[in-house]
Amino acid sequence: MQESLSADPKTERLSGTVERIVFHSDESGFTVLRVRVKGSSKPATVTGYLAAVTAGEFVECAGEWTNDRTYGLQFKAGELTVVPPATTEGIEKYLASGMVKGVGQHFAKVLVKAFGEDVFSIIENEPGKLLTLPGIGEKRMEMIVEAWQEQQAVRDIMVFLQSHGVGTARAVRIYKTYGDQAITIVNSNPYRLVLDIQGIGFKTADTIASKLGTPSDSPVRARAGVRHILQEISGDGHCAAPRERLIADAVELLGVAEQVVDGAINEEIVNGGLVQDEINGTPCLYLAQLYRAENSVAASVRRLSVGEPPWENIDAEEAAGTVKVLTGLALSASQREALKIALASKFLVITGGPGVGKTTLVNAILRIVRSRKLKIALCAPTGRAAKRLSESTGIEAKTIHRLLEFDPGSFDFKRGRNNPLTADLVVVDESSMIDVLLMSKLLAAVPNNAALMFVGDADQLPSVGPGAVLDDMITSGAVPVVRLTEIFRQVAESGIIINAHRINRGEMPLNPGGEELTDFYFVPAGEQEDIRTKLLEVVLKRIPAKFGLDPVRDIQVLTPMNRGGLGTSALNAALQKELNPESGSGVTRFGTNYSEGDKVIQLVNNYDKEVFNGDIGVVASVSEDERVVTVDFDRRYVDYEFGELDELALAYATSIHKSQGSEYPAVVIPLAMQHYMLLQRNLLYTAVTRGRKLVMIIGQTKALAMAVKNREAAGRLTNLADKIREEC
């Protein structure tokens, strides 16, 4: 043990090289390290809190020694800081950890063997000497020098931020966002981090602010807290919150008097950050962006509903006959009636469940419109949904972002009110997925003379983002709506279709008997462990053996929750271990290991990379030298630097919410009473309708019955339906 360097006799200081990371919690930052301390024959066990740490890094600790009953002697660090190493052994481990792009384990040995403890000085001051080493050419030298310069520039920022509870990966992002002004900006208003930096929340910024001496009743803190709460509420899908609720939540979060919060709200309203409006007679508060988006959608619906459709008067009966001649497809009576409404409408919503002929109707309309030589634009919210739309219509469909030509430079769309789309008819599929912000951008880009057609299932889950736009348009009663309900003969034998409609009506699904293979099964199971065991059995063995489906490519586990034994995290860990023999050989970041062959999902929209929330891919390669993971998204290869891996998660199992707009050959759904807060009809209905060839629910009968019966999912607080009624 080292002699204490602190005035407090209980506090000691310890420093050394991280030999091994025993445990690290990505959520709390709690870390257990094995640290090689100079002069000691055995590594010390150190516990403390770090946002991120890598083997080979050098740490300085202040704390005290404790003797844990279970784990023995440990150094409990009240302060734990990562600093650059000083010994050749530490330098080699540091370089080998991938902290410097272009240097992996091999080149770390080469560099340290050649230059010893002077290696950092050589990279910084005499980089030309690197070219004398085998395997290092101009390109690698430039990569190493550039990465080292970034490390140098970031080091002061890292030390500053780590002393306030922020780790390496976040520090790099802060530096890339703010550059040399990072420390100045964070010092002046740490709450800016919440708005500007992906992955930093209010609590982290609040901790930094507290350490910087910001008073708890500071107006800046109160305003940031109010915005944070509204942001969290919008994350649950609401566009606004009652003022009374917002004040109560802010008082609880901030621990300040009500008048402080009330003053902060008024200040935010004056400064344009918040807008107050009444919803059903209750004073409510919006984030300004969401208020503007609602108003924009309502105004666009009125604008686009005015006038006649761009095609001349078309006789629906004659058109239906033409479709039959061209395609051999005879429309049913309900479809012919729907076609009549569609051809007479400039703005239209087509809704209905699976197997009711939405695709057939859309194709009939497209056949007729194309025969008039009119320009058609097809789009959907996700890449997978756009691909399915292309396949079903034979016409190219784009994601909404591609259609509107998103520009990462301006972080906005090139298409809009001043540069509208060139189209006579715009068809939007999977429209239940579109939130109010994206819908406002899409509608603004549709020209006045164009017809607009929304297609979607209003009974599915609403969008992940705020709003319930499709439902609000239908509820408004101000726009034409075609609701298809007739299940057609060719799909009436499908257990998936039949049971999806039964669930939607609040009826228990039918479970087939006998040995004959079908496409829908309910597998009764006991408690959580029994469900988990049966789920692994069917994914790994039974479905591949009986149906010939690949467990990684074809089978998707959809679960209501992220946490718990049947949540995405636990199921992904178990499935990764079984399905990817390479798991563990890749790179671990943000608490997850990513290895070649792993199935992954994008968690946020990344406009620079053109990958969006919910996109699923497979890890194609992991490069330690370049510190890059390459993911194959339907044969489009996208690179992620190690510090960007918090944008990804494993996708052997995903949440039902993340599955919206996608279809999979086989879907396996665990249901347990532990999920009771999420056992809702529209959640189960959405999950079941994601399966194309096979759906298997594994769980407790009571949990299934609760999900089927529970239609009391809390509605979303929006004012769009009323605004559309007022406008139209």
C-alpha positions in Angstrom: 0.0 0.0 0.0 1.2 3.5 -0.8 1.7 6.2 1.7 -1.1 8.7 1.8 -0.5 11.9 -0.1 -3.7 13.5 1.3 -4.3 15.7 4.3 -7.0 13.3 5.3 -5.3 10.3 7.0 -8.0 7.9 5.7 -7.5 8.9 2.0 -4.7 7.3 0.0 -3.6 7.7 -3.6 -2.9 4.9 -6.0 -1.8 4.8 -9.6 -1.0 2.2 -12.2 -1.8 0.5 -15.5 -5.2 -1.1 -16.0 -4.4 -4.8 -16.5 -8.0 -6.1 -16.7 -11.5 -4.8 -16.5 -13.4 -7.2 -14.2 -16.7 -5.4 -14.4 -18.1 -2.2 -16.0 -21.7 -1.0 -15.9 -22.6 1.1 -18.9 -25.6 2.5 -17.1 -24.1 3.5 -13.7 -20.4 3.7 -14.6 -19.5 1.4 -11.6 -16.2 -0.3 -12.5 -14.0 -3.0 -11.0 -10.4 -2.9 -12.3 -7.3 -5.0 -11.8 -4.5 -2.3 -11.7 -0.8 -3.1 -11.9 0.8 -0.8 -9.3 4.5 0.0 -9.5 6.5 -1.8 -6.8 3.8 -4.3 -6.1 4.0 -8.0 -7.2 0.3 -8.5 -7.4 -2.3 -6.3 -9.2 -4.6 -4.3 -6.9 -8.4 -4.6 -7.2 -9.9 -1.0 -7.6 -13.5 -0.1 -7.5 -15.0 3.2 -8.6 -17.0 5.1 -11.2 -15.8 5.7 -14.8 -17.9 6.3 -17.9 -15.4 4.4 -20.0 -12.0 2.7 -19.6 -9.8 0.4 -21.6 -7.1 -2.1 -20.6 -3.7 -0.5 -20.9 -4.9 2.9 -19.8 -3.2 4.5 -16.8 -5.4 5.5 -13.8 -4.9 7.6 -10.8 -7.1 6.9 -7.7 -7.9 8.6 -4.4 -9.7 6.6 -1.8 -9.2 4.0 0.9 -8.6 0.3 1.3 -11.5 -1.9 2.4 -11.7 -5.6 3.1 -14.8 -6.9 1.4 -16.3 -10.1 3.0 -16.9 -11.7 -0.4 -14.2 -10.2 -2.7 -11.3 -9.6 -0.2 -9.0 -6.5 -0.2 -10.1 -3.7 -2.5 -9.2 -0.1 -3.1 -12.4 1.9 -3.0 -11.8 5.0 -5.1 -13.8 8.1 -4.5 -11.9 9.7 -7.4 -10.9 7.7 -10.4 -9.2 9.4 -13.3 -7.7 8.1 -16.6 -4.3 9.6 -17.6 -1.8 8.7 -20.4 0.7 5.9 -19.3 4.4 6.5 -18.6 6.0 3.1 -18.7 6.9 1.1 -21.9 4.5 -1.7 -20.7 1.7 0.8 -20.1 2.4 2.6 -23.4 2.2 -0.6 -25.3 -1.1 -1.6 -23.7 -2.5 1.9 -24.2 -1.6 1.9 -27.9 -2.8 -1.7 -28.4 -6.2 -0.8 -26.8 -7.1 1.1 -30.0 -7.1 4.5 -28.4 -5.0 5.7 -31.4 -6.5 4.9 -34.7 -4.1 2.9 -37.0 -2.3 1.2 -34.1 -3.4 -2.2 -33.0 -1.6 -4.9 -31.0 1.0 -5.5 -33.7 2.0 -2.0 -34.4 2.0 -1.1 -30.6 4.8 -3.7 -30.2 6.7 -2.4 -33.2 6.5 1.3 -32.0 7.4 0.6 -28.4 10.3 -1.7 -29.5 11.7 1.0 -31.8 11.2 4.1 -29.6 10.5 3.0 -26.1 9.2 5.7 -23.7 9.8 8.4 -26.4 7.1 7.0 -28.7 4.6 9.7 -28.0 7.2 12.4 -28.5 8.2 10.8 -31.8 4.6 10.7 -33.1 4.1 14.3 -32.1 7.4 15.9 -33.1 9.2 13.6 -35.6 6.5 11.5 -37.3 8.7 10.9 -40.3 10.7 8.4 -38.2 7.6 6.1 -38.3 8.2 5.5 -42.0 11.5 3.6 -41.1 9.4 0.9 -39.4 8.2 -2.2 -41.4 4.5 -2.0 -42.4 4.1 1.7 -41.8 3.6 3.7 -45.0 2.5 7.3 -45.6 -1.2 6.4 -45.2 -0.8 4.7 -41.8 1.6 7.4 -40.6 -0.9 10.1 -41.5 -3.7 8.1 -39.7 -1.6 7.7 -36.6 -0.4 11.4 -36.5 -4.0 12.7 -37.1 -5.4 10.4 -34.4 -2.6 11.4 -32.0 -3.2 15.1 -32.6 -6.9 14.6 -31.8 -5.9 12.8 -28.7 -3.6 15.7 -27.7 -6.4 18.2 -28.3 -8.9 16.1 -26.5 -6.7 15.3 -23.5 -7.3 18.5 -21.6 -11.0 18.2 -22.3 -11.0 14.5 -21.3 -9.3 15.3 -18.0 -11.7 18.1 -17.3 -14.8 16.1 -18.2 -13.7 12.9 -16.5 -13.2 14.8 -13.3 -16.9 15.7 -13.7 -18.1 12.2 -14.5 -17.9 12.0 -18.3 -15.9 9.3 -20.1 -13.7 9.0 -23.1 -16.2 8.3 -25.8 -18.4 11.2 -24.8 -15.4 13.5 -24.4 -14.4 12.8 -28.0 -17.9 13.7 -29.2 -18.0 16.9 -27.2 -14.6 17.9 -28.7 -15.9 17.1 -32.2 -19.0 19.2 -31.6 -17.4 22.2 -29.9 -13.8 22.0 -30.9 -11.3 24.1 -28.8 -14.3 25.9 -27.2 -15.4 22.8 -25.5 -14.2 23.6 -21.9 -15.5 27.2 -22.2 -18.9 26.1 -23.4 -19.3 23.4 -20.8 -18.2 25.8 -18.1 -20.6 28.5 -19.1 -23.7 26.2 -19.6 -23.3 22.5 -19.1 -27.0 22.0 -20.0 -26.2 22.7 -23.6 -24.7 19.2 -23.7 -28.2 17.7 -23.4 -29.3 19.4 -26.6 -26.1 19.1 -28.6 -24.5 15.7 -27.7 -26.0 12.4 -28.5 -26.0 10.2 -25.4 -25.7 12.9 -22.7 -28.8 13.3 -20.7 -30.0 15.9 -18.2 -28.7 14.0 -15.1 -25.2 13.9 -16.5 -25.3 17.6 -17.3 -26.8 18.3 -14.0 -24.0 16.5 -12.2 -21.4 18.5 -14.1 -23.3 21.7 -13.4 -23.3 20.9 -9.7 -19.6 20.3 -9.6 -19.0 23.6 -11.4 -21.0 25.3 -8.7 -24.3 26.0 -10.4 -26.9 26.7 -7.6 -29.8 24.2 -7.4 -32.4 27.0 -7.8 -30.6 28.6 -10.8 -33.0 29.7 -13.5 -30.7 28.1 -16.1 -31.0 24.8 -14.3 -34.8 25.1 -13.9 -35.3 26.0 -17.6 -33.1 23.0 -18.6 -35.1 20.7 -16.2 -38.4 21.8 -17.7 -37.3 21.2 -21.3 -35.9 17.8 -20.2 -39.2 16.7 -18.8 -41.1 17.8 -21.9 -38.5 16.0 -24.0 -39.0 12.8 -21.9 -42.8 13.2 -22.2 -42.4 13.5 -26.0 -40.4 10.3 -25.9 -43.5 8.6 -24.7 -45.3 10.0 -27.8 -47.1 13.0 -26.4 -46.8 16.4 -28.2 -47.6 18.4 -25.0 -48.1 18.1 -21.3 -50.6 19.7 -18.9 -49.0 22.7 -17.2 -50.0 21.4 -13.8 -48.3 18.0 -14.5 -45.1 19.7 -15.9 -44.8 21.9 -12.8 -45.2 18.9 -10.4 -42.7 16.7 -12.3 -40.2 19.6 -12.4 -40.5 20.3 -8.7 -39.9 16.6 -8.0 -36.9 16.3 -10.4 -35.2 19.5 -9.4 -36.0 19.7 -5.7 -36.9 23.4 -5.9 -39.9 25.5 -5.0 -42.9 25.6 -7.4 -42.4 29.4 -8.1 -38.9 28.7 -9.4 -40.3 26.2 -11.9 -43.3 28.5 -12.8 -40.8 31.3 -13.4 -38.6 29.1 -15.6 -41.7 28.0 -17.7 -42.7 31.7 -18.2 -39.1 32.6 -19.2 -39.0 29.7 -21.7 -42.3 30.9 -23.2 -41.0 34.4 -23.5 -37.8 33.2 -25.1 -39.7 31.0 -27.6 -38.6 27.6 -26.3 -42.1 26.6 -25.1 -45.6 27.4 -26.3 -48.7 27.3 -24.1 -52.0 26.3 -25.7 -55.3 24.7 -24.5 -56.2 21.1 -25.3 -59.8 20.2 -24.4 -59.9 23.2 -22.1 -56.7 22.3 -20.2 -53.7 24.6 -20.3 -50.9 22.6 -21.9 -47.3 23.3 -22.8 -45.5 22.2 -26.0 -41.9 22.3 -27.0 -42.0 25.0 -29.7 -40.8 22.6 -32.4 -43.7 20.2 -31.8 -46.3 23.1 -31.6 -45.1 24.4 -35.0 -45.1 20.9 -36.4 -48.8 20.3 -35.4 -49.9 23.6 -36.9 -47.9 22.9 -40.1 -49.5 19.5 -40.5 -53.0 20.9 -40.0 -52.4 23.7 -42.5 -50.9 21.3 -45.0 -53.9 19.0 -44.8 -56.2 21.9 -45.6 -54.0 23.1 -48.5 -53.7 19.7 -50.1 -57.4 18.8 -49.7 -58.4 21.8 -51.8 -59.2 21.3 -55.5 -59.7 18.4 -57.8 -57.3 15.4 -58.2 -54.8 15.8 -61.1 -56.5 13.1 -63.2 -59.6 13.9 -65.1 -63.0 12.5 -64.1 -62.6 8.7 -64.1 -65.5 6.3 -64.0 -64.7 3.9 -61.2 -66.6 0.9 -62.6 -64.9 1.4 -66.0 -61.5 1.7 -64.3 -62.1 -1.5 -62.3 -62.8 -3.3 -65.6 -59.6 -1.9 -67.1 -57.6 -3.2 -64.0 -59.1 -6.7 -64.5 -58.2 -6.7 -68.2 -54.6 -5.5 -67.4 -53.9 -7.7 -64.4 -56.6 -10.4 -64.4 -57.5 -9.2 -60.9 -61.2 -8.8 -60.1 -61.9 -6.2 -57.4 -64.4 -7.1 -54.7 -67.5 -5.0 -54.0 -65.8 -3.3 -51.0 -62.7 -2.6 -53.1 -64.7 -1.2 -56.0 -66.5 1.2 -53.5 -63.1 2.1 -52.1 -61.7 2.7 -55.6 -64.7 5.1 -56.3 -63.8 7.1 -53.2 -60.1 7.1 -54.0 -60.5 8.3 -57.6 -62.7 11.2 -56.4 -60.4 12.3 -53.6 -57.3 14.5 -53.7 -56.4 13.6 -50.1 -57.1 10.1 -48.9 -56.4 7.7 -46.1 -56.6 3.9 -46.8 -56.5 1.8 -43.6 -57.2 -1.8 -42.6 -55.6 -4.9 -41.1 -53.6 -7.6 -42.8 -55.2 -9.6 -45.7 -58.0 -7.0 -46.5 -56.6 -5.9 -49.8 -54.9 -2.6 -49.2 -52.0 -3.6 -51.5 -54.5 -4.7 -54.2 -56.4 -1.4 -54.0 -53.2 0.6 -54.1 -52.0 -1.3 -57.2 -55.3 -0.7 -58.9 -55.1 3.0 -58.3 -51.5 3.1 -59.5 -52.4 1.2 -62.7 -55.1 3.7 -63.5 -53.0 6.8 -62.7 -50.0 5.6 -64.6 -52.2 5.0 -67.7 -52.8 8.8 -67.6 -49.0 9.4 -67.8 -49.0 11.1 -64.4 -45.9 11.3 -62.2 -46.0 9.1 -59.1 -43.8 9.2 -56.0 -43.9 6.3 -53.5 -42.3 6.4 -50.1 -42.3 4.8 -46.6 -40.7 5.7 -43.3 -38.1 2.9 -43.2 -35.8 1.3 -45.8 -37.4 -2.1 -45.3 -40.9 -0.7 -45.7 -39.8 1.1 -48.9 -38.3 -2.1 -50.3 -41.6 -4.0 -49.6 -43.6 -1.2 -51.3 -41.3 -1.4 -54.4 -41.7 -5.2 -54.5 -45.5 -5.0 -54.2 -46.1 -2.3 -56.8 -43.2 -2.7 -59.3 -42.4 1.0 -58.9 -39.4 2.4 -57.2 -40.2 3.5 -53.6 -37.9 5.6 -51.4 -37.6 6.3 -47.7 -39.2 9.6 -46.8 -35.7 11.0 -46.0 -34.4 10.0 -49.5 -37.5 11.4 -51.2 -37.1 14.7 -49.4 -33.4 14.7 -50.1 -32.0 15.0 -46.6 -28.9 17.2 -46.4 -26.5 16.3 -43.5 -24.7 19.7 -43.9 -27.7 21.8 -43.1 -29.4 19.0 -41.1 -32.6 19.6 -43.1 -34.4 18.5 -46.2 -33.7 20.1 -49.6 -37.3 19.5 -50.6 -39.9 21.7 -48.9 -42.4 24.5 -49.5 -40.0 26.4 -51.6 -38.7 23.4 -53.5 -41.6 21.0 -53.7 -41.5 17.4 -55.1 -42.2 16.8 -58.8 -45.2 14.5 -58.5 -48.8 14.3 -59.4 -49.5 11.6 -56.8 -47.6 10.9 -53.6 -48.3 7.5 -51.9 -47.1 7.0 -48.4 -47.1 3.5 -47.0 -46.8 2.4 -43.3 -48.0 5.8 -42.4 -48.9 4.9 -38.8 -45.2 5.1 -38.2 -44.7 8.7 -39.1 -44.4 11.2 -36.2 -45.6 14.7 -36.3 -42.2 16.2 -37.0 -41.5 14.1 -40.1 -45.1 14.4 -41.3 -44.8 18.2 -41.2 -41.7 18.1 -43.4 -43.3 15.6 -45.8 -46.6 17.5 -46.3 -44.7 20.8 -46.8 -42.9 19.3 -49.8 -46.0 18.1 -51.6 -47.1 20.6 -54.3 -50.6 22.1 -54.2 -51.8 20.4 -57.3 -50.7 16.8 -56.3 -52.9 14.1 -54.8 -51.8 12.5 -51.6 -52.6 9.0 -50.4 -51.7 7.6 -47.0 -51.8 3.8 -46.5 -51.5 2.2 -43.1 -53.0 0.1 -40.3 -54.4 2.5 -37.7 -54.7 -0.3 -35.2 -51.0 -0.8 -35.0 -48.7 0.9 -32.5 -48.3 4.6 -33.2 -45.0 6.2 -34.2 -42.0 5.9 -32.0 -41.7 9.7 -32.1 -44.3 12.1 -30.8 -47.8 12.3 -32.2 -50.4 9.9 -33.6 -50.8 11.5 -37.0 -52.6 8.8 -38.9 -55.1 8.3 -36.1 -55.6 12.0 -35.7 -56.3 12.5 -39.4 -58.9 9.7 -39.3 -60.4 11.0 -36.0 -60.7 14.5 -37.3 -63.4 13.4 -39.7 -62.2 16.1 -42.1 -60.5 13.9 -44.7 -61.8 11.0 -46.8 -61.0 7.6 -45.2 -61.3 4.1 -46.8 -61.4 1.5 -44.1 -61.1 -2.0 -45.6 -62.4 -4.9 -43.4 -63.1 -7.9 -45.7 -60.6 -10.7 -45.4 -60.0 -12.2 -48.8 -60.3 -15.9 -49.6 -56.7 -16.4 -50.6 -55.4 -15.4 -47.2 -58.4 -16.6 -45.1 -56.6 -19.9 -44.3 -53.6 -18.1 -42.8 -53.5 -18.5 -39.0 -51.5 -15.3 -38.8 -54.2 -13.3 -40.6 -57.1 -14.9 -38.8 -55.5 -14.5 -35.4 -54.3 -10.9 -36.0 -57.9 -9.9 -36.6 -59.2 -11.9 -33.6 -56.6 -10.2 -31.4 -57.7 -6.8 -32.8 -61.3 -7.6 -32.0 -60.4 -8.6 -28.4 -60.7 -12.3 -29.0 -58.2 -15.0 -28.0 -56.2 -16.4 -30.9 -57.0 -19.9 -32.1 -54.3 -22.5 -31.5 -54.1 -25.3 -34.1 -54.3 -28.9 -33.0 -52.8 -32.0 -34.7 -49.4 -32.6 -36.3 -49.9 -30.7 -39.5 -47.7 -27.7 -39.9 -49.3 -24.3 -39.8 -48.1 -20.6 -39.5 -49.4 -19.7 -36.0 -48.7 -21.3 -32.7 -49.2 -20.4 -29.0 -46.8 -22.4 -26.8 -48.0 -22.3 -23.2 -45.2 -21.9 -20.6 -44.8 -21.3 -16.9 -42.7 -18.7 -15.3 -39.9 -16.5 -16.8 -37.2 -19.2 -16.8 -39.5 -21.8 -18.6 -40.5 -19.2 -21.2 -36.8 -18.4 -21.8 -35.8 -22.1 -22.1 -38.6 -22.8 -24.6 -37.8 -19.7 -26.6 -34.1 -20.8 -27.0 -35.2 -24.3 -27.9 -37.6 -23.2 -30.7 -35.2 -20.5 -32.1 -32.1 -22.7 -32.0 -33.6 -26.1 -32.9 -37.3 -26.6 -33.6 -38.1 -23.8 -36.1 -34.9 -24.4 -38.2 -35.5 -28.2 -38.2 -39.3 -28.1 -38.9 -39.5 -25.1 -41.2 -36.0 -24.8 -42.7 -35.6 -21.2 -41.5 -32.2 -19.7 -40.6 -32.1 -18.7 -36.9 -30.2 -15.5 -37.6 -31.4 -14.4 -41.0 -35.1 -15.5 -40.8 -36.1 -15.6 -37.2 -36.8 -12.4 -35.2 -37.5 -12.5 -31.5 -39.8 -9.6 -30.6 -40.3 -8.8 -26.9 -42.3 -6.1 -25.1 -39.4 -5.0 -22.9 -35.8 -4.0 -23.0 -34.9 -5.1 -19.4 -35.5 -8.2 -17.3 -34.8 -11.9 -18.1 -37.1 -11.7 -21.1 -36.0 -8.3 -22.2 -33.9 -7.5 -25.3 -30.6 -7.2 -23.4 -30.8 -10.6 -21.7 -32.2 -12.5 -24.7 -29.6 -10.9 -27.0 -26.8 -12.0 -24.7 -28.1 -15.6 -24.7 -28.8 -15.8 -28.4 -25.5 -14.1 -29.3 -23.6 -16.8 -27.3 -25.4 -19.6 -29.1 -25.8 -18.2 -32.7 -22.4 -16.5 -33.2 -19.3 -18.6 -32.5 -17.2 -15.5 -33.1 -18.9 -13.6 -30.2 -16.4 -12.2 -27.8 -13.6 -11.9 -30.4 -14.6 -8.4 -31.5 -14.7 -5.1 -29.6 -16.6 -4.3 -26.4 -18.0 -0.8 -26.2 -20.9 0.7 -24.1 -21.4 -2.6 -22.4 -21.9 -4.7 -25.6 -19.5 -6.9 -27.5 -19.7 -6.6 -31.3 -18.1 -9.4 -33.4 -18.1 -10.4 -37.0 -21.5 -12.1 -37.8 -23.5 -10.4 -35.1 -27.0 -9.2 -36.0 -27.4 -5.5 -35.0 -30.0 -2.7 -35.1 -29.6 1.0 -35.5 -31.0 2.9 -32.5 -31.1 6.5 -33.8 -31.4 8.2 -37.1 -28.0 8.9 -38.5 -28.4 11.1 -41.6 -24.7 11.2 -42.4 -24.5 7.5 -42.7 -28.1 7.2 -44.1 -29.1 4.6 -41.6 -32.2 5.0 -39.5 -33.8 4.0 -36.3 -34.8 0.3 -36.7 -32.6 -0.7 -39.6 -31.1 -4.2 -39.1 -27.8 -5.3 -40.4 -24.9 -7.8 -39.7 -21.4 -7.0 -38.6 -19.2 -7.6 -41.6 -15.8 -6.9 -39.9 -14.1 -5.4 -36.9 -10.8 -3.6 -37.4 -8.8 -3.0 -34.2 -6.1 -1.0 -36.1 -8.6 1.4 -37.6 -10.9 1.3 -34.7 -13.9 0.7 -37.0 -16.8 -1.8 -37.1 -18.3 -2.3 -40.6 -22.0 -3.3 -40.8 -23.7 -4.7 -43.8 -27.2 -3.2 -44.2 -28.7 -5.1 -47.1 -25.4 -5.1 -49.0 -24.7 -1.5 -48.1 -21.6 -1.3 -45.9 -21.5 1.4 -43.2 -18.5 2.1 -41.0 -18.8 3.0 -37.3 -15.9 4.3 -35.2 -15.7 2.5 -31.8 -16.9 5.7 -30.1 -20.1 5.6 -32.3 -21.1 2.1 -31.3 -23.7 3.4 -28.8 -25.8 3.9 -31.9 -26.1 0.1 -32.4 -27.4 -2.7 -30.3 -27.6 -6.5 -30.8 -30.7 -7.5 -32.8 -31.2 -11.2 -32.3 -34.1 -9.9 -30.1 -35.6 -6.5 -30.5 -38.5 -4.6 -28.9 -41.8 -4.7 -30.6 -41.7 -1.0 -31.0 -38.5 -1.3 -33.0 -40.1 -3.8 -35.4 -42.7 -1.3 -36.8 -42.6 -1.2 -40.6 -40.6 -4.4 -40.9 -41.6 -8.0 -41.8 -39.7 -11.1 -41.0 -40.1 -14.7 -42.2 -40.6 -15.9 -38.6 -41.5 -14.0 -35.4 -41.1 -15.4 -31.9 -42.9 -13.5 -29.1 -42.3 -14.1 -25.3 -45.2 -13.0 -23.1 -45.1 -13.1 -19.3 -47.0 -11.4 -16.5 -43.7 -9.5 -15.7 -44.6 -7.5 -18.8 -48.0 -6.5 -17.4 -47.5 -2.8 -17.8 -47.0 -3.4 -21.6 -49.5 -6.2 -22.2 -51.7 -4.2 -24.6 -53.7 -5.2 -27.6 -52.0 -2.9 -30.1 -48.6 -4.1 -29.0 -49.4 -7.8 -29.5 -51.3 -7.0 -32.7 -48.3 -5.2 -34.1 -45.9 -8.0 -33.2 -48.2 -10.7 -34.7 -48.5 -8.8 -38.0 -44.7 -8.6 -38.4 -44.6 -12.3 -39.2 -44.8 -13.4 -42.8 -44.5 -17.2 -42.7 -44.6 -18.1 -39.0 -45.6 -16.5 -35.7 -45.0 -18.3 -32.4 -46.1 -16.8 -29.0 -44.4 -18.4 -26.0 -45.8 -17.5 -22.6 -48.4 -17.6 -19.9 -52.0 -18.0 -21.0 -52.9 -15.3 -18.5 -50.5 -12.9 -20.0 -51.8 -13.5 -23.5 -55.4 -13.0 -22.3 -54.4 -9.7 -20.6 -52.8 -8.4 -23.7 -55.8 -9.4 -25.9 -58.3 -7.8 -23.6 -56.4 -4.6 -22.7 -57.3 -1.9 -25.1 -56.9 0.8 -22.5 -53.5 1.9 -23.6 -53.1 5.5 -22.6 -53.8 7.8 -25.6 -51.3 10.4 -26.7 -51.8 14.0 -25.8 -52.0 15.9 -29.1 -54.3 18.6 -30.5 -53.9 17.7 -34.2 -57.4 16.2 -34.8 -59.0 19.5 -33.5 -56.6 21.6 -35.5 -57.4 19.7 -38.7 -61.1 20.1 -38.1 -60.6 23.9 -37.6 -58.5 24.2 -40.7 -60.7 22.1 -43.0 
